[in-house]
């Protein structure tokens, strides 16, 4: 089942490892070919049943494709969109796989989707270390940023985006004129544009986008935060806060918008079973909302892996690694329940969306094409990226030559044969007669930080080429 050449993970629950390995095997079927008609890259990632490419889905897919040890290319998912950029900077959110032309919708004529190219590119840079690519794509990203600003920014400094651009079908957000997620996504765009400017040593560029980021941060915090609910809300056309608490209200964590006090109140909702701390975390609509549906009914309660990924990455920004890991593990258990149902007459699979309170895929009466089965575009964010970064706990930066291992307590786990460009590394923890031991193997020197949260131990060591080991008790 497991193809050679991918990094292997070690974890105490073999079912987690099996899901991880099967995800790489399933991904073999997710490749499409560029043609003269569509003008796409020769080989690019896309859901096989889909006759279009989606900007949001393509950006998010890079976060797991980048761990494939270059067996699966991550960059064509973004290059397909860059190749379609228009003279005014526009990049549309959906293009036909047959013709390569924009797929238009009535409520979204401009075809806008979440502006997250810079977020995806910055992550690719830290996993692949290709500074030249950043230099090449920055002019495209700048023109795109300007188009988003000129087309969707309103007089009050916030951004208007249509309902279909939010990728939350069924959500009770029809009256949202200024959506919290889209506004925060543009803040994330500015934040990572500034970070890319720093990488390229372009101080003017870095300052320009940092200023834009802080300006938007101020507006979002003053207009969209509700002190009574401890939550970020959408606004209607008159700038009045709309009452529904949706998963979109957690995007500000990823953008580092809330101060510590606001972040604590927001994170309290993730622990609260009455709102977002359901058995399978995190529902797309708070459990105490009148429209909440235990069956999912689209984004009226379904748990969707891509939004869980965003919440988990937001928790990291506030050093809540314990909570992120605990919720990631709970969510993957629900994925496994759907893959191996107790009722042997039912065929197991992994899905685009799950029920929040009971096992199994979410349902939506009358919508037989939802949730999509084997929708790895979202599901692999949990089974691969979250597995490596949050459950095993490894964070990698090639440009810095660093690997951080952040874990609550020591367990038998690790990763084997992970490619850091042209450097294969292995990190495994095990208990021997001398206590807990971490074995490391590498072809080149890098810096390894072990951070054991429960024991409050943190140590950074240079790891030479070859094999070595360290005893935790000696740290």
N, C-alpha and C positions, 0 to 999 in steps of 0.2 A: 504493500500500500504506500509506504513512505519513500518518496524519491530521494536518491542520494544527492548530496550537494547543498541541502538546506541545513541551517543550524538545528541541532536537536536539543530539546529541553528535557530537564529532569525535574520531577515533582512527585511528592508522596502519593498523589492520587493519579493512578495510571490512566483513568478516564480523561483527565485534562490533557495528558500527553497525547492520547489517541486522537482527541478532537483537534489538537494542534497539528498533528501529522496528517490527518485526513484533510484538513483545510488546504494544505499545500498540494495534496494529490487532486482534490476537487478543482483547484485553480487552473489546472491544465486545460480545462474546457472553457476558460473565460477569455479567450484571445480571438480578436478580430483582425482582419487585414485591411490596410488602407488600399484604396483603388484610385484610378485616375479621376473617377467621378466624385468621390468624397474628399479627396485631397488629404486624407489622414495618414498617420505614421504607418510604416509597413506592418507593424505588429503592435497592437495596443489592447489594453484590458477593457472588457465590457461584459455585462451580464448577457449570456447567450440568447435569452428570450427577448432582448430589447433591441428595437430598430432605431434607437437614437443614443447619443452619448450625452450625459448630464455633467455639467461643470461641478456641481456640489459632489456628486458621487465620484467623479474622476479625481478631484482634489483629495477626498478622504481616502480613496483606495491607495494613494501613494504611501500612507502611513503604515500599511502592512507589506506592500510590495517591496519596500526598501529593505526588508529583512530577509529577502529571498537569496542572499549571497549572489546577486546578479543573475540568477536563473530566470527571473521575470523582471523585465525592465519597468521601472517606475515612471521615468520622465515622459514617455510618449503620451501618457494620460493627460499631461498638461500641455505638451507641444501641439496636440491636435487643436486645442483652443487658441493657442498663440498664433498658429498659422492662419486662423480665421479673423484675426484682428482687422477692423475696418479703419479707414483713414482718421475718423474722429476718436479712435481709441476703443470703440465698442467691441466687446466680446460677448456673444450671446450665450445663454445658459444651456441651450439644447440644439444639437445639430443631427440631421438625419444620417444614419449609417449608409444608406443607399446613395443619396445625392450630395451629402455634405452641406446642404442648405439649412438655414435656421428653421427649427420647428417652432411655429408660432402658436400662442394661445390667446384667447380673447381678452383675458384679464391682464395679460403680461406681454403687450406688444413689443416692448424693448427686449424681452427675453432675459431679464436680470435674474441671477442666482447669487447665492452667498459669495461675496468677494474675498475668497480665501487663498488666492494663488500665492501671496507672499508668505502666508503661514505654512503652506505646503512646501514651498521652495526653501524656507529657512530650515525646516526639519530635514529635507533632503540633503542640504549642505552639511548638517551635523552628522548625518549617517554615511554620506558618500565623499565629503570633503572636496567637492568640485567648485572652487572659487570662480573659475572661468565661466561656469554656467551662470552664476549669479550676475556677473558682469554683463553677460549676453542678454539675459532676460530682463534686467532692470529697466531698460527703455520701454519695453512692452508693458511692464507692470506700472510704470509711471503714467503712460498714456491711458491705461485702463482705469487707474485710480482717478485721473482727471475726468474721464467720461462718467464714472459713477457719481462723482461729486457734482458735475454740471447737470446731470440728468435727473438725479434723485434727491439732491439736497434741497431742503425747503428754507424759507426765510428765517425760521427759528433755529437753524443750524442742525436740525435732525433730518433723518432720511425717511422718505416714503417709499415703501416697496409693496407690490401687489401680493395678494394671498398665496398664489401658487408658487411664488418665489421662495416661500418659507419652508417648503418641503415637509409640511405637517398636515397631510390630508385628514379631513374630518375634525380638525381642532376647532373649538368654539372661539375663533379669532377673526370672524368675518368683518367685524367693525374696527379691526386694528389698522389705523392709517400710518402710524409710526410704530412699527414692530420693534420690540426690545431686541430680538435676535439679530435682525438685519442691521440695526444701528450699532450693536455691539460688534458684529462681524466687520463693519467698516472701521471701527476702532482697532480691532485686531489687525486688520489690513494695514492701518497706519503704523501700529506698534511694530510689526515685523518689517515694514518698509524702512522704518528708522533703524531697526537692528541690522538689516542688510546694508544700509548706508554705513553703519559702523564697521561691518566686516570689510567693506570696500574702501574703508578709510576716507569716505567722502563726508566730511563734517557738515557741509551745507545741506546735503541730502538728509542726513540723520536728523539734523535740527528741524528741518522743514516738516518732516512727518511726525516727529515727536511733539511739535507744537500742535499739529492737527489732532493728534491723539489726545492730548490733554484738554484741548478745546471740546472735543466730543465727550470725553470722560466727564467733564464738568456738567455739560448739558444733560447727559443720561442720568447722572446722580441727582441732579436737582429736579428733573421733570418726571423721571420714570421710577424712582425709588419711593416706596410707600412705607412710612414709618410705622403705621398701624399693623400692616401685615408682615413687615420685615421681608419685603420681596420686591422684585423689579417687575413692572407691568407694562403692557402695551398702552399706547395712547390712541384716542380717536382723533378725528380731524380737528376737533376743538381743543386738543391737548389735554383732554380729561382722561385720567387713568381708568382703564377697563378692569373689571374685577377678576376675571379668571386667572388663576395661578397655573401657568403651564411650564413645561420643561424649558421653554425658551428663556425663562427668567434666570437660568443658571449660566447662560453664556457670559455674563459679566465677570464670573470667577476666572474664566480663561483669559479674559482681557485685563485682569487685575484692576477692575474698576472700583470695587468696594474697599473701603478701609477695613481695618481689623474688626471693628465693632459690627459694621454691616455684614461682613463676611461671616462672622460667627452666627448672626441671626439667619442668614441665608442657609448656612450649613446645618443649622438646627432643623430646618425643613427636611433635609436629607436623612436625618435620624428619626424623624417623627412619622410613625406608621399612619397617622391621620392625614398626612399630606403626601410626602414623596418617599418616605422610608418604608415602603411596602415590602412584602416578603421577597418578591422579585423586584429589586430596585432598578430603575427609577421610572415611575409611570409618566407618560407625556402630559397628563392632567392630574392635578392634586386630587387625592382620594376624597377630600371633603368638599369638592366642587359638585354642584347639582348635576352637571353633565357627565360626571365620571361614570365609566362603564367597566365593570369587572371583566367583560369579554374583550375589551380593547377598543372596538368600534373605531378603527383608525386612531387618530391621536386624541381620543377621549379616554385614555387610560392605558393603552398598549405600551409595553416596554420595548424600545427600539434601540438596538446596539449602537448606532451611530451617535445618538444623543447621550447614551450612557458614557460613551468614549469622551465626549465633550465635557461632561460633568466630572469624570475621573481626572482628566487633564487639568480641569479647573481646580480641583481639590489639591493637586500637586503644587499649584502656584502658592497655596497657603500652607504648605508642609503638612497636609493631612493625609500622609501616605498610608497610615493605618486604616482609616475609614475607606480610602480609595480601594485598598486591597481587599478589605472585608466585603465591600459591596460587589467588587469584581468577581470574587469567588462565589458569592451567592447567586449572581446573575448567570455565571457559567454552569452552575448546578441546574438551573432552570433550562438552559440550552441543552444540557445532557438529558434531562427528563424528556424533552421533546424529541431528541434523537433516539432515545431508547424507551419508548412508552411502555408502561406496565401492561396495557392491553395489547397482547401480541397480535391481535387482528388489525391493529392500526400500524401503518407504515411510519417509521420515524424519519425525521429530517431536521435540518436547521432552517431558520426562517428570518424574514425581515422584521417580524414583530412577535412579541410574546404577551401572555396574560400577566397581570401584575400580582394576582393573589393566588392563583392556582397554576398547575403545570400545563404546558401545551401552547401551541401557537395562538396568537390573538385571532379573533374572528370579527367580521363586520357583515351583518346581514345584508344580502343583496350584492355584496362585492366579492365575487368568487375568485377574482384575480389578486386578492390581497388577503394575507401577506404573501409575498412571493417566496416560494420554497427555494432552498439553497442559494439565498441571496447573499453571497459572500461579500458583495460590495459593502454591506454593513456588518454582517456577522463576523467576518474575518478580523475586524477591528478588535473584537472581544477575544476570538480564539487564537489570534496570532499576536497582535500588538500589545493588548492588555496582558496577555499571558507572559510575554517577555518582560515588559516594562513594569507591570504592577504586581503580578503574582510572583514571578521569579524575582522581579525588582531591579532589573538592569537598565541603566541609562547611559547612552553612549554618545560621545562627541569625537568624531575623527579629527577635526581641526585642532581641538585641544589635546588630543591623544589621551582622553580620559574615559574610564569606565567607572561609574558609581554604582555600587550595589547597596540598595536601601531595603532593608528587611526588618519586620517587627521582632522576630526571634530567629535563631538559627534552626534551619530544617535541612533535611537531605534534599538538595535541589541544585540547579545550576543550568549552564548552557554549554554546548560542545560544538566546536567548529563553526563559530560565528565569524564571518569575514569582516574585518575592518580594512576595507580597500584591499591591499595585498598582504594583509596580516590576519592569519587565522588564530582565534583565541578560544580557549576553553577555561571555564571557571566552574568548579564543582565544590560543594561543601559536603562533608561526611564526618561521622563521629568515629574516632579511632580510640585505641587504648590510652592515647595521650590527650584526649579531649576533642573538641571540635577543631577540625582541620579544613582549610581551604586549599585545594590544589589548583594551580594555574599553569597554563601552557600557552606560549605565544612565540611568534616568529620574530617580533620586533619589540622594542621597549615601549611601554605605555604606562600611564599613571592610574593606579587602582585605588578607589576609595571605598572602604567598607563602613557602612553606617547601620549599626544594630540598634533600632529605635528603643526596644524594650530594655536593653542594658545600658543605654546611653553611651555606647562606644562608637567612636568615629576615628578612623585612621586613614591617611593617604600614604601609599608606598609606591616607589617606582618598580615596575615589574620587568625584569630583564628578559631577553629572548631565551627560549628553552623552557624547561620544566622547573617549577619551584612549588613550595607549599608554605603556608603560614598557620601557626597555632593561635587561635583566637584568645586563649587564656594569656598568651604572652604579649598581646597588644597593650 
